[in-house]
Amino acid sequence: MLNIVKTEISMNKDLLSKIKWACQFNGIKPTVRCGNLRVVENTNLAYVEPHKVIIKDKLYLFFNEQDYFCIGNLGIKYSLSKLSEYIARQ
């Protein structure tokens, strides 16, 4: 039987401040849920779930120490410096 250990990952303070700034700039309050690290015991398998932020009913995905974010799924990456612009367009 597989045992999966789930450990919450705290969001980097710099990343959180960038998200809050972009939302505040656009007059929106985000809903933030921290990501998780899932490890399958007795294997070398691990999965990092992204931090999930809901802004204007859209799901934004972020990873610590990365200069990009995704909207909806991990298919397309957008530059973190353009976050405010994407929020304004939605």
C-alpha positions, -999 to 999 in steps of 0.1 A, spaced: 0 0 0 13 35 -9 15 61 19 15 97 7 29 123 31 15 157 26 34 187 40 23 223 36 48 247 20 47 283 32 46 310 6 77 331 2 71 366 17 84 384 -13 60 365 -36 31 371 -13 38 408 -12 40 410 -50 6 393 -53 -10 415 -27 5 446 -43 -8 437 -78 -43 429 -63 -43 461 -42 -33 481 -72 -64 468 -90 -87 471 -60 -91 433 -54 -88 410 -24 -71 377 -33 -78 343 -17 -45 326 -10 -40 288 -4 -5 276 2 9 247 -18 19 213 -6 48 188 -10 35 153 -15 60 125 -10 53 88 -16 70 70 13 97 45 5 102 58 -30 120 88 -46 87 102 -59 76 137 -49 53 163 -62 52 200 -54 17 215 -56 17 252 -65 4 279 -43 -32 287 -55 -45 322 -55 -81 330 -66 -84 365 -81 -117 376 -98 -129 340 -99 -98 329 -118 -72 304 -105 -36 317 -105 -7 292 -98 26 303 -82 58 286 -72 83 299 -47 115 313 -62 101 314 -97 96 345 -120 65 332 -136 29 323 -128 2 303 -146 -35 309 -150 -59 279 -147 -33 252 -154 4 248 -158 2 249 -196 13 285 -202 37 305 -181 34 343 -177 60 367 -164 54 377 -128 62 413 -136 31 414 -158 7 401 -130 -10 434 -125 -17 437 -162 -33 403 -164 -54 410 -133 -66 442 -149 -76 425 -181 -96 398 -164 
